[in-house]
Amino acid sequence: MNRKEILAKRARAARRATRVRARIVGTKERPRLSVFRSHRHISAQLIDDTTGRTMAAASDMKAKTEAKPLERAAAVGAELAGAAKKAGVTTVIFDRGSYLYHGRVKALAEAAREAGLVF
């Protein structure tokens, strides 16, 4: 890919994320669960948009396991749900960003639901 194609791809992703986030606002009672996915890692955080603070966060970069990507994403979802409970949060708004709801993003969301988060 040349530079022009890369910039166009990033612009399309930014437009998708803007469309998704146009309808989502996190509050203290119901924060936004934002997902970031790279080629190797996945991370998520609970964000209160009214104050601009991160209430809880989890990532697979801390774990030194050689688990498969879907298993690591599920572990991140469960870890984030545990951190959310410690912060006193039970319901969230899911923000997938520019990513489709399948694969690692879906595994993270389902694991967070199984661990007790409601969204």
N, C-alpha and C positions, 0 to 999 in steps of 0.2 A: 504494500500500500504506500502510496506517496503521501506527502504532507497534506495535500488538498483533500484527499479521501478521508484521512484520519480526522481532520477538522470537521468535515461534513458529518462523519459518524458521531463525533462528540456532540455536535449541535443537535442531531436528531435525538440522542439520548437525553440531552438537557430539556428539549421540548417535551419528551415523554414524561420526565420527572416533574416538570412544571404542571403538566395536565393532571397528573396524579395528585400533586400537593396543593392544587388550587382548591380542592374540596376538603382538605384535611388540615385541622388545626389542633395541636395538642394542648391540653390544659393540665393543671396540677392534679386534678382528680382523674383525668383520662389522658395520659400523655401519648405522644406519637411514637410508635415502635418503628424506627427507621433502620433499614437493612442496607449494608454495603457488602458487595460481593466483588472480589477480584478473581483472577485466574486461580490463585492458590488458596486464598483465605476467605473467610466470611466473618462479618462482625455485625452487631446490632446494638442499638442504644435506645433508651426511653428519653424523650425530649419534651420538656415543658416549653412550648412556644411563647407563652405569655411572658415568661422571664428569660427565655433563651438559655436555660440550664439543662444539663444532662443529669437525669435522676439515677440512671443505672446503665451499665454497659457490659457487654460480654464479647469475647472474640476467641477464635480458635488458635490464635498465635501463641497463647500461653501454653496450650497443651502440646506436649512433645510426642504424641502418639502417631502412629502410622496408619490410622484408621482411614476408611474411604471418605470421600468428600461429603456424601449424604449423612454418614454417621457423625462426622465432625459438626455439620450444620445442625443436626438434631441435638447434639451436646450443647452447642451454643444457645439454642432455644431454651433448653431446660435450665441452663445456668442463668440466663437472663430472667426467666420466670422466678427463680429463687431470689435473685437480686431485687426484683420488683416487689416481691412479698416483703423483703426486709425494708424496702423503702415505703411500704404501705400502699402499694398500687395493686389493684386486682383487675381493672379493665383498661384496655388500651385501644388506640386506633392504629391499624396496620398501614404502614407506608412502605410499599415495595420499591419506590423510586422508579427508575427506568427499567427495572428487571421484570420479566414475565413471572407470573405466579406458577412456577413449576420447578422441579429439580431441587436445588439446595435451598432456594427461598421458601418453597412449599414445605420442605422437611423442617426448616427452622420454625416456621409458623405452627405446624402441627405439633411439634415437640413443646412449644411454648403453651399451646392450648392444653395439651395433656398434663403439663406441669401446673396448670391452674390459672393461667391468664385468660381473660375473656375478651374476645374481639370478633 
